[in-house]
Amino acid sequence: MEQRKIYLDNGATTVVYPEVIKEMQKYFSDVYGNASSLHYFGRQAKTALEDARSKVALLLNASPEEVFFTGCGTESDNIAISGILNAYGKKGHIITSSIEHHAVFYLCKHLEETGYEVTYLSVDKDGVVSVEDFKKAVRDDTLLVTIMHANNEIGSIQPIEAIADELKKINEKRRDKIYFHTDAVQTAGKLRLDVKKLGVDLLVLSAHKFNGPKGIGALYIKKGTNIFPIIFGGHHERGLRPGTENIPAAAGFAKAFEISNAKIEGHNKCVFALREKLKKSILDTIPEVVINGSSGSSVSNILNVSFNYIEGEALLLMLDMKGIAVSTGSACASGSSEPSHVLSALRIDPVSAQGAVRFSFGCYNTEEEVDYVLEILPEVIRNLRSMSPVWHQKSKKYFKKYIHKFIAKP
Ligand SMILES: *Cc1c(COP(=O)(O)O)cnc(C)c1O
């Protein structure tokens, strides 16, 4: 019998909706023109592209000229941040958070090496930046603020609207505008994204995080924003992202974004119930666990749990052998056992940081799958801990504490 497979890594990517695959197919076989061509085939492709752009714009409460398709979320982040800085044409100061996705975090590290100064705002125990800290960080030479909408490892939602409100007041008193960029890759399809309500100048999306195809991102840029390209070529995407447009992916992006937005409430209710069930049972049945981030101020599909005295990566591999796919928050991309910068920013103790894994739910997960995980997990944790010398010391202490209660007092 084939082993069952349970996918709990929807923060990494998601399955593509069948309707999206169906929508995309005709742009490989029938409507295959180059959207830049002037003939019928080209015009047909161009219409499909602009149709997709309008649909995405409508859902963001933006206008179509404000929406640009790119190769992915990472590329959108890079075009946005480097593009704004290039347009300034001078070095200066950037404000970001200490828990950004690598696409922003490593770009900021790189910018520091090239002469920019970066303030990394710290987060509280729930993984949220403080608006007061942000206000204090603003300097005369600040050029850009880049703070993600929700974090990909722990799910914490940042106070984007409140920061935008403060920034607006600050900008009124300045000659050079400080631009506000947010990476909304983890909130698209989970929260309603209204760029006017959020008050941002630039916002980033990626289709494969909301059941669309991989290899396409979008970038919202508010009208009037001064931005300069970082790659050069044709006039595609109004010169900001040159290269022949990926029509099937753009059509798939729009379709997936429409479906996800239509399903937001139902989706959140479903994944929230699954997450809370898993969380509660883990807390009830497994000792020495810590929940990283809070469920109060987070997207409803992410659960980051530390199992003390084990390696998150070992747990991931053991679960994989049982057909359960999760991801680890404890190891960085290079495969070292350094805790991730996100968990370090939470200042959780190193023992917990080592044993962190992320369960991230999607619209196709079921309660029955959670039950299966709960059947497997305690045993796997016990086995892994039985190999840990620290745990042995610890469990002896537990044993003593426990046994005292039952030894008959004279
Ligand atoms: C996945 C992710 C990205 C990167 O998107 P890609 O399309 O995979 O490049 C950026 N930011 C966040 C928060 C993400 O979760």
The ligand as an SDF file (V2000), in Angstrom:
LIG
                    3D

 15 15  0  0  0  0  0  0  0  0999 V2000
    7.5960   33.0570   -0.3640 C   0  0  0  0  0  0  0  0  0  0  0  0
    7.8340   34.4300    0.0750 C   0  0  0  0  0  0  0  0  0  0  0  0
    8.5460   35.3370   -0.7390 C   0  0  0  0  0  0  0  0  0  0  0  0
    9.1820   34.9300   -2.0200 C   0  0  0  0  0  0  0  0  0  0  0  0
    8.2770   34.6960   -3.0480 O   0  0  0  0  0  0  0  0  0  0  0  0
    8.7850   33.8680   -4.3210 P   0  0  0  0  0  0  0  0  0  0  0  0
    7.6970   34.0450   -5.3190 O   0  0  0  0  0  0  0  0  0  0  0  0
    8.9490   32.4590   -3.8710 O   0  0  0  0  0  0  0  0  0  0  0  0
   10.0740   34.4900   -4.7570 O   0  0  0  0  0  0  0  0  0  0  0  0
    8.7070   36.6140   -0.2850 C   0  0  0  0  0  0  0  0  0  0  0  0
    8.2040   37.0140    0.8860 N   0  0  0  0  0  0  0  0  0  0  0  0
    7.5050   36.1820    1.6880 C   0  0  0  0  0  0  0  0  0  0  0  0
    6.9550   36.6940    2.9730 C   0  0  0  0  0  0  0  0  0  0  0  0
    7.3090   34.8610    1.3170 C   0  0  0  0  0  0  0  0  0  0  0  0
    6.6470   34.0370    2.1200 O   0  0  0  0  0  0  0  0  0  0  0  0
  1  2  1  0
  2  3  1  0
  2 14  2  0
  3  4  1  0
  3 10  2  0
  4  5  1  0
  5  6  1  0
  6  7  2  0
  6  8  1  0
  6  9  1  0
 10 11  1  0
 11 12  2  0
 12 13  1  0
 12 14  1  0
 14 15  1  0
M  END
$$$$
